[in-house]
């Protein structure tokens, strides 16, 4: 492959990847579509997401709700209550990398929902949650 062909291929690949880039909005849409399969007419709600975020689930004394590690201010860094590891801000406005990968979102939803909620979160809960944190309130 000559240099011209290599550059053209690289440009096409780079452009193609941006077409398929995930965003908080695309993740909300995907989760909402999944939720609508079991709840026709489902629409994501930032208000429900906020209630979910602040709810004391009663599963763990140390991790009663999301704010324990993430703080109530979505724009600031948090700290894991058990490991003391820093956690980047939840709000995509403060952390542009947040909710830009379905794979990462699924990893963290599985871990956090299991620890805090006591079960895996539903597609509706995920859509509502991302809708809420995307507002950066």
N, C-alpha and C positions, 0 to 999 in steps of 0.2 A: 504494500500500500504506500503510495507516495504521500508527501506532506499535504498536498492539496486535498486529497481524498480523506486523509486522516482528520484534517480540520473540519471538513464538511460533515463527516460522520460524527465527530465530537459535537458540533453545533446542533445537529439533528437530535442526538441523544440528550443533550442538555435541554433543548427546547421541548422535547417529548416528555422529559421528566417533570417539567413545570406544569404541563397540562394535567398530569395525574397527581400533582402535589395535594396533600391533605391539609385541610384547614379546620379550625374549630367548627366553622359553619358546615363543612362537608361531613364532619363526624356527627354533628347534631342531626343532619338530614338522614344519614345512614341509620343511626340508632332510632330515629323517629319512624323511619320506614319499617324497621323491624318491629317496633312497638305497635305500629298500626295493624300488623298482621293479627295480633291478638286483641287489640282495642281499636276497632275501626274509627277513623276520625281523630286519632291521637294527634295532639299538637304539643310541642315542647313548651314548658312553662318555666321561666326564670324564677317565678315565685315559688313553685314547687321545689325547684332546685335549691333555693335558699333554705326552705324548711328542712329539706333532706340534709343539707350541709350543717345546719345548726342542731339537728335533732340528737338528743341523748339516746343512744341505742341500747344502753344497758348491757352490752356484751362484755365489755372490758372496763375495769375500774380506771385503768390508766388511759385508755383510748375510748372515752365515752362518745365522742363525736369528732367530726373532721377538724374543728377549730383547735383542738388540743395540740395538734402538730402543725396545722397550716395557719393558725391565727384567724381572727375574724376579719382582718384586713387582707384581702386577696392580693394586694399589690406589694406586700412585703414578704420577705423570706420567712420561712418557718423553721422548726427544728423538731426532729422526731423525738417524741417523749421518752422512748426506751433507749435508742442508740445515740441520741444527741447529734445525729448527722443533720447537716443543714438541708433544707428543702427550698428549692427555688419557688418564687411566687406562683400562685395558681392562675392569676389573671393573665390571659394572653396579651393584654395591653402592657403589662409589666414584664412579661416573659414571652417574647414572640415565638419561642420554640414549643410552648405549651400547646398540647392537643393538635400537633401537626403530623402525628404518626398514629395510625390505628393500632399498630403492633404495640407501641409504648403505652398508649391509652389502655388497651386491654390488659397489659401486664400490671399496670398500677391499679386499675379498677379491681382486678381479681385479688390482688394482695390487700388493698385497703378495704374493700368491701367485706372480705372475709374477716379481717381483723376488727373492723369497727362495727359493721352492720351484722356480722355473724353469718353471712351468706353471700353468694355472688349477687351483684346488682342486676336489675332488669335493664333491658334496652331503654325503657321509658325513664328510669331513674338516671341512666347515663346521659340521655338527651337533655333532660331537665337540668342536671348538674352542669354540663358543659354550657348550656344556654345561660345559666346563672353566672358562672365564673367568667364567661365571655363579656359580660357587662362590666366586669371589673369594679363592682360596687365596693 
